[in-house]
Amino acid sequence: MSGSLLLQTSSSERLEALRRQFSGGGNWSESFLTLLAFAALFALLLMIHRLQQRRQRRDINDPWKLYRQLLKHLGLSAPQREVLRRIAADLRLQHPSVLLLGRTIFNRHATRWQERARHVRRDDLRRIEEIVGKLFARA
């Protein structure tokens, strides 16, 4: 019966009843549990907010994500992008976009990769030449 009565009351009446309960000096354990529930809700919201911030920072500061996006925007073919990905991964570059800064830097890293990597194919060497021509061609 009290459940149907609660459904019939307006929101202002429910708020007034809640106000009366708190101002009427209800028992201490109910007040403590209410405060504890509010504190738990606040802690949960704070934790969710911090997790979202951490995820956003990780997305912003992801050098490999930036590298992949740059490779797509440069108009390179999928095999050319794959060679560049392998070079950066095999050399364990923390910031792989450094390969795209200039011809000298790229050639230094590509040469080091060719000397160290075990799986360099002729197609890879041809693609490296194509990449140098496409990215660092003199105007």
Stockholm file with secondary structure:
# STOCKHOLM 1.0

chainA/1-139         MSGSLLLQTSSSERLEALRRQFSGGGNWSESFLTLLAFAALFALLLMIHRLQQRRQRRDINDPWKLYRQLLKHLGLSAPQREVLRRIAADLRLQHPSVLLLGRTIFNRHATRWQERARHVRRDDLRRIEEIVGKLFARA
#=GR chainA/1-139 SS CHHHHHHHSCHHHHHHHHHHHHHTTCCHHHHHHHHHHHHHHHHHHHHHHHHHHHHHHHHHTCHHHHHHHHHHHTTCCHHHHHHHHHHHHHTTCSSGGGGGSCHHHHHHHHHHHHHHCSCCCHHHHHHHHHHHHHHSCCC
#=GC SS_cons         CHHHHHHHSCHHHHHHHHHHHHHTTCCHHHHHHHHHHHHHHHHHHHHHHHHHHHHHHHHHTCHHHHHHHHHHHTTCCHHHHHHHHHHHHHTTCSSGGGGGSCHHHHHHHHHHHHHHCSCCCHHHHHHHHHHHHHHSCCC
//
